[in-house]
Amino acid sequence: MQNLKGKTALVTGGGRGLGKAVALALAAEGVNVAITGRNENNLKSVVAEIESKGVKSSYSVFDLTDKKQVFASLEKLQNDFGKFDILINNAGIAAFGGILEMDDEQWEDIVKTNLFGPYYVVKAVVPGMVEKKSGDVVNISSRMYSYATEKNVNIIISETVREQLLESYWRTHTCF
C-alpha cells in the first residue's frame, strides 16, 4: 500500500458517520485532514480527534448547495493546507418515504445537496490536483432508494473526471 504520510485530504461530511471514520483513518496514516459539514460542534470535536493523532486538521462549515460558499470555503482551506492530494466526496443527505409522502422542497434539497454538492467540490479542488499532476478522488455513492438517484451522479462525475484527466496521473474511485 502507498505511504500516505504527509499527504493532505479533504473529507466532505466529515463531522459524523462514514466521513468521520474516513477522516480518522486517514489521520491514523499520517494524512493532514480538512473536514466539512453543517454542524460546527461536530466538526470541532472531530478536528480535535484528528489532531490528537499528530497531524494537522481544520474544518469549514458551508452549504453544499451554495456554489459561492463552497468555492470560498474550499479556497480558504486550500490556502491553509495547500492543494489537496486526496478528496473524499462523502457528504450527502437522505430522507425516507415514498414519492407521495415526500414534499417537493425536501426532494429538491436532497437533489441539490447530493448532485450539485459533489460537482462544486470537484470543480473547486481538482484544479489543484491537475496542477500537481497527482490526485485521488473518492466519490461515495449509494444504492438506497431515494438517496441513490442523485448520489449515483457521483459515478458519472468519477468517470468523466477519469476520462478527461487521464494524462494527469489521475485516479478516481466510486464507493457504494
N, C-alpha and C positions, 0 to 999 in steps of 0.2 A: 504494500500500500504506500502511496505517496506521502511524504512527510509534509504535514500542513503547518508546522510550527512557524509562526511569524506571518502567516497569511492574514488577510482581512476578509471578513464576511459580513454580509447584511442578511438578517433574517426578518422578514415581514411577519407580523403576527407573533412576535417573539415573547410576548408577555405571559403566555399561558399555553397549556396543551402541547401539541406537537411542536410548535415553534419554540417554546421554552426548552423542551427536551433537546431539540436540534442545536439550539444556541449553546446549551450547557455541554453537549457532547463535543461541539467544535472547540469550545473553550478548553475542555479537558485535553484536546490535542494540541493546544498552544496557539489557537487561532484567536486573533483580536476580533471581537464580535460587536456589531451595532445591531440593535433591535428596534422595531417599530411596532406600534399598536395604538389602541384607542384609550387604554386605561393607564394613566401615568403612574399610579401607585404600583400596579403590577410590574410595569417596566422598570421602575426604580428598584424594586425588590430583585428582579432577575439580573439587572446590571450588577447589583451588589454580589449576587451569587457567582456571576461570571468573573468579576474582578477578584473574588476570593481564590480563583484558580490561577492567579498570577498573570492575567492578560488584561489588555485594555478593553474597555467597553463604554458604550454610550447608547442613548436612546433618542427617539423622536416620536412625538405624538402628532398624528395627522389623519385626515380623512382621505382614504384611498380614492374616493370618487371625485376629489377636487384636484385637478391636474396641477394648478398653481401651488397648492400646499405640498403635493408630492415632490415636485421639482425643487421647490425652495428648501424643503426639509432634507432631501437627499443631497442637495448641493452642500448644505451645512455639514452633514455627516461625512461627506467625502472630503471636505476641507479639513475636518478633524482627523480622519483616518487615512486619507489618501484614496486612491482609486481602489475599489473593491476587487478582490480576487475571486470571491465566491458570492453568488446571490442565491438565497433560498426564498423563492416566491411562495410563501406559505399562507399569508393572510386570506381570510375568506369568511363569509357569513352564510348561515343557512336558516331555514325555517321549516317547520314540519306542518303538513296539512296538504290537502288536495287543492286542486285548482279552484274549486268552488269556495273553499274556506279562506284562502289567502287573498288579502286585499291587494289592489294594484300597486299601491305605494310600497308595500313590503316587497313584492316581487321586483319592482323597479330598483329598489335599494340593493337587493341581492345581486341582480344582474350588473348594476353599476359597479359594485364593490368587487365582485368576482371576475368580471370581464374587463372593465377599464382599469382597475387597480393594478393587476399584474402587467398590463400593457404599459401603463405610465411608468411603473418601476423599471421595467426593462429599458424603456426609452431614456430614463434618467441615469441608469447605472452602466449599461452595456457600452456606451461610447468610451468610457474609461478603460474597459477591458479590451476593446478593439485597439485603442491607443497602445496598450501594453502587449498586444498580440497574445493575450492569455486570459482565460476566464472560464469559470464553471457556473452555469445557471441550472438550478434545480427548481422546476415548477411542480408544485403539489397540486394534484387533481383528485377527483372523487368519482365514484360511480353511484353515490346516493341520489335518489330520485330528483328532487327539486334543486339540489345543490350541484348535481352533475352537469347539467346543461351548460351553465356558464363556466364552471371550473374546468370543463373539458376543453375550453378555448385555450387553456394552458398547453395542451398538446399541440395545438395549431401554432401557438407562439413559439414553442420549443422547436418544432420542425422548421418554421420559417426562419428563425434566427440561425439554426444549424445550416440551412441551405445558403443563406445569404452571407454568412461569415465563416464559411468553411476554411478559407485560406488564412484566417486569423488565429489558427491553433485553438479553435473554439470547441467547447464541449457543452451540450445541453442534455438535460435529463428530465423526464416527467415521471413522477411517483404517484401511485394510486393508494 
